[in-house]
Amino acid sequence: MINEFFIFCVKVLEIIGDATGMGYELANIVIFVIIQPGLILLFFILWRMEKKKKG
């Protein structure tokens, strides 16, 4: 089951890479090194701002 899920995820990354012209490796880097940490940081900042308003 985990192996099938991994293969599915790799195929999704390959499709994204092909559709954007970036390729699998660059799509992987953009998603998991740039976008995901950026979203985590954004949500942390928004949470802290909301916490300051209430506290």
Secondary structure per residue as TSV (DSSP state, phi and psi in degrees):
chain	resnum	aa	ss	phi	psi
A	1	M	-	360.0	-45.3
A	2	I	H	-66.8	-38.1
A	3	N	H	-63.0	-42.0
A	4	E	H	-65.1	-39.3
A	5	F	H	-64.4	-41.8
A	6	F	H	-61.0	-45.9
A	7	I	H	-62.3	-40.2
A	8	F	H	-59.7	-46.1
A	9	C	H	-63.3	-40.3
A	10	V	H	-63.2	-42.3
A	11	K	H	-62.7	-40.2
A	12	V	H	-62.1	-44.3
A	13	L	H	-63.3	-37.9
A	14	E	H	-64.6	-40.9
A	15	I	H	-64.1	-44.8
A	16	I	H	-61.2	-44.4
A	17	G	H	-62.4	-41.1
A	18	D	H	-69.5	-40.9
A	19	A	H	-67.1	-33.1
A	20	T	H	-95.9	-11.9
A	21	G	T	81.3	8.8
A	22	M	S	-85.5	-32.3
A	23	G	-	91.9	165.1
A	24	Y	H	-61.3	-48.1
A	25	E	H	-64.5	-46.4
A	26	L	H	-67.6	-37.4
A	27	A	H	-62.6	-40.8
A	28	N	H	-61.6	-44.9
A	29	I	H	-64.7	-46.2
A	30	V	I	-61.4	-43.8
A	31	I	I	-71.1	-49.8
A	32	F	I	-96.7	-11.8
A	33	V	I	-109.3	-27.6
A	34	I	I	-110.0	-57.4
A	35	I	I	-69.8	-51.3
A	36	Q	H	-60.5	-50.8
A	37	P	H	-62.8	-33.7
A	38	G	H	-63.5	-41.4
A	39	L	H	-67.1	-39.8
A	40	I	H	-61.2	-45.5
A	41	L	H	-63.7	-43.4
A	42	L	H	-59.5	-48.3
A	43	F	H	-66.3	-33.5
A	44	F	H	-64.9	-45.1
A	45	I	H	-63.4	-44.3
A	46	L	H	-63.0	-39.4
A	47	W	H	-63.5	-44.1
A	48	R	H	-64.7	-39.6
A	49	M	H	-64.1	-42.1
A	50	E	H	-67.4	-36.9
A	51	K	H	-65.7	-36.5
A	52	K	H	-66.8	-35.9
A	53	K	H	-63.6	-39.4
A	54	K	H	-85.7	-19.0
A	55	G	-	-106.5	360.0
